[in-house]
Amino acid sequence: MSSNSLLDRLDGIDARYEEVATLITDPDVIADRRRYARLTKEYSELKNLVDATARYRGALDAVSEGKEILASEDDEEMKALAREEIEQAEKEIPEIEEEIKILLIPADPDDSKNAIVELRGGTGGDEAALFAGDLFRMYQKFAEKKGWQLAVSSFTEGAAGGYKEIVFSLTGTGVYGVMKYESGVHRVQRVPATETQGRVHTSAATVAVLPEAEEFDVEIHEGEIKWDTFRSGGAGGQNVNKVESGVRLRYNWRNPNTGVVEEILIECTETRDQPKNKERALSRLRSFIYDKEHQKYLDDIASRRKTMVSTGDRSAKIRTYNFPQGRMTDHRINYTVYNLASFMEGNIQECIDKLTVAENAEKLKATEL
């Protein structure tokens, strides 16, 4: 894309930025939580674009002014300074252009949200549950490195350890935009702890990453929720067995895509505090409905993309963890590292960065930037 056509795309950005800046101070807008949340998010995105645009125009002006000096100035020292400025600006221009192109890509509205992660052992029995436990610990360590908060909502342990299923939330900055790349089938190849012949087995675990819905993202009639309480069970001393802190909610919801009424059942046993468990169960309910209602949007994205970098397809095999070879391969971008031990310690950011680059390249191609 030429400089002029890129500037054409940026025309009007400053005016919209000023307009949104005024709107978010309007008491009527502040009173409308849904509109205020949407506009404050737009303001943040526009600010990044306005700042990059100012740097871009400054670099173009520096080249233009430097060339004028070279054409009109006789002083060699002034000419030398002009050449330095031109060289520096011409180095910055393509970098800023790429930054602006990425900023011009329509952002996924869910990227800034927190995430709810559902991790389940798949084919492979006990070994699949053990691997699901390994993945959970990997995400725990990754969350620690990112400074995110992790809270477990519910889990079912495997007979030999690990988890048949574990559901947890991640809270922080831009969590879903990072974690969405983890949705799919994770395949493991290794000698299970229960294997006596030393044979390599293949098993799998599935990861589903949902954007956590805010209260005003979906409409829930809380008076229609049916609540049950029960004893949580498991480790935790006598209190767990005596106090009915576990909660179970049932909610009848009409799927807008099919018109069918579905009963949603959610359990939460994470804390010994019943009100906190209710709050977390409600959060999962909102996210479940939000995810269902936005499935058409996700399907539309998937149909328009040529690769499956972050379509949210939970049935696609996205990654293989080969322990005998110490190898991790992400099949979506043919990315392989031979440092599996480090990867399992939560050092997955480099892989996510490469997935982000691949997705942005795909988006750039689609928008012809």
Number of C-alpha atoms within 10 A of each C-alpha: 10 9 14 9 11 16 15 10 13 15 12 10 15 16 10 15 19 13 12 16 18 10 18 18 11 11 10 12 15 16 10 10 13 14 15 19 15 12 18 16 13 16 20 14 15 21 16 13 22 18 12 17 22 11 16 23 14 14 21 17 14 19 20 13 15 22 17 13 18 17 10 9 13 10 10 10 10 14 19 14 14 21 17 13 18 21 14 14 21 15 12 15 19 13 11 17 19 12 16 21 19 18 15 18 14 9 13 9 11 17 17 18 20 24 28 28 25 20 26 26 27 22 15 16 15 22 31 26 29 24 29 29 24 16 23 24 16 18 22 19 18 19 18 12 12 14 12 19 13 17 16 17 21 20 20 14 15 19 13 13 15 24 26 24 20 21 22 20 23 23 18 16 15 15 23 25 20 19 22 23 24 22 25 23 23 25 22 23 18 20 18 19 11 10 12 8 8 11 10 15 13 18 22 24 27 25 27 22 23 25 26 27 22 14 14 11 13 15 10 16 9 9 7 11 15 12 13 12 17 17 16 21 17 9 9 10 9 9 14 19 15 12 16 18 24 25 25 18 19 16 20 14 16 13 13 10 11 7 9 10 12 11 12 14 13 18 23 26 27 22 18 17 14 19 13 17 22 21 13 25 23 20 17 23 22 22 22 19 20 19 19 16 15 12 14 12 11 16 13 12 15 17 11 10 15 10 14 20 24 24 20 22 19 16 13 16 18 24 22 20 23 19 17 11 12 15 17 23 19 18 15 16 17 9 13 16 13 14 14 20 13 13 20 19 16 20 18 16 14 10 19 17 13 13 21 17 14 18 20 16 14 16 18 15 10 13 12 9 18
